């Protein structure tokens, strides 16, 4: 995927998880630009250019999304994203600690590309990111 240089939007409120994801990207030689939003509202503002934020142009092709966040959680964000004609085609991968069946069903009902539980162990986290990179390189993104 690093040849395309498509951008990724990481929607995550936990700073430690953000650092872990960035570290895993670096270790797996994923050099795509990564934009970070702390919750769903902030992510939508970045995607739409609202609240004094510059619009991400071009829009990211991939969103890594946590479910449990303040202000607007991941499911609420997905609902808003999928109803927006300009944003609904973005591939979303849920990367979360939520193993709730209702969250998993709700996410897949909104056409997420994958639902990945955040591994606690750093080595397994690196493997999860490596698997994502392999998947991204195999699919054709619009």
C-alpha positions in Angstrom: 0.0 0.0 0.0 2.9 2.4 0.6 3.3 2.9 -3.2 -0.2 4.5 -3.5 0.4 7.0 -0.7 -3.3 7.2 0.0 -4.1 8.8 3.3 -5.6 7.1 6.3 -7.8 8.7 9.0 -7.4 7.2 12.5 -10.3 8.0 14.7 -9.1 7.2 18.2 -9.4 8.9 21.6 -6.7 7.0 23.4 -3.3 8.6 23.0 -1.5 5.4 23.9 -3.4 3.5 21.2 -2.6 6.3 18.7 1.1 5.9 19.5 0.9 2.1 19.3 -0.8 2.3 15.9 1.8 4.8 14.6 4.6 2.6 16.0 3.1 -0.5 14.3 2.8 1.4 11.0 6.4 2.5 11.2 7.7 -1.0 12.1 5.6 -2.5 9.2 7.0 0.2 6.8 3.5 1.7 6.2 4.4 5.2 5.2 1.0 6.5 4.2 0.0 9.8 5.6 -2.1 9.3 8.8 -4.4 12.0 10.1 -5.7 11.6 13.7 -9.1 12.6 15.1 -10.0 12.2 18.7 -13.7 11.4 18.2 -16.4 11.1 15.5 -17.3 14.8 15.6 -13.7 15.8 15.1 -13.3 13.3 12.2 -16.4 14.6 10.4 -15.1 18.2 10.8 -11.8 17.1 9.2 -13.6 15.2 6.4 -16.0 18.1 5.7 -13.9 21.1 6.5 -16.1 22.3 9.3 -15.4 24.1 12.6 -12.4 26.0 11.2 -10.7 22.8 10.1 -9.1 22.5 6.7 -10.9 19.8 4.7 -8.8 16.7 4.1 -8.2 16.7 0.3 -8.2 14.3 -1.2 -10.4 12.4 1.3 -8.8 9.4 3.0 -9.5 6.1 1.3 -9.3 4.3 4.7 -10.6 5.0 8.1 -9.4 3.1 11.2 -12.2 3.6 13.7 -12.5 3.0 17.4 -16.0 2.3 18.8 -15.9 3.6 22.3 -15.2 7.3 22.1 -16.6 10.5 23.8 -18.9 13.0 22.1 -19.7 10.8 19.1 -18.9 7.1 19.2 -17.8 4.9 16.3 -21.3 3.6 15.5 -22.8 7.1 15.5 -19.9 8.2 13.3 -20.5 5.3 10.9 -24.2 6.2 10.6 -23.3 9.8 9.7 -20.5 8.7 7.3 -22.7 6.2 5.4 -25.5 8.8 4.8 -23.1 11.4 3.3 -22.9 10.9 -0.5 -19.3 12.3 -0.6 -18.0 10.1 2.2 -19.9 6.9 2.2 -17.5 5.0 -0.1 -14.6 5.3 2.3 -13.4 1.9 3.5 -13.7 1.7 7.3 -11.9 -0.8 9.5 -13.0 -1.0 13.1 -10.1 -1.3 15.4 -11.5 -1.5 19.0 -11.5 -3.2 22.3 -15.3 -3.7 22.1 -16.2 -7.3 21.8 -19.9 -6.5 22.2 -22.0 -8.4 19.7 -24.3 -5.4 19.2 -21.3 -3.2 18.2 -20.0 -5.9 15.8 -23.5 -6.3 14.1 -24.1 -2.6 13.9 -20.6 -2.0 12.3 -21.1 -4.8 9.7 -24.6 -3.5 9.0 -22.9 -0.3 7.9 -20.5 -2.1 5.6 -17.3 -2.0 7.5 -14.4 -3.7 5.7 -13.3 -5.4 8.9 -13.8 -5.5 12.7 -10.6 -6.1 14.5 -10.2 -6.4 18.3 -7.2 -4.5 19.6 -4.7 -7.0 20.8 -3.3 -6.3 24.3 0.1 -7.7 23.6 2.4 -5.4 21.5 3.6 -8.3 19.3 0.1 -9.3 18.4 -0.7 -5.7 17.7 2.1 -5.5 15.2 0.7 -8.6 13.5 -2.8 -7.1 13.3 -1.4 -4.0 11.5 0.7 -6.2 9.2 -2.4 -8.1 8.3 -4.2 -4.9 7.5 -1.4 -3.8 5.3 -1.5 -7.0 3.3 -5.3 -6.7 3.0 -5.0 -3.1 1.8 -2.4 -4.1 -0.8 -4.7 -6.8 -2.2 -7.9 -4.8 -2.6 -8.5 -2.2 -5.2 -9.5 1.0 -3.5 -11.7 3.5 -5.4 
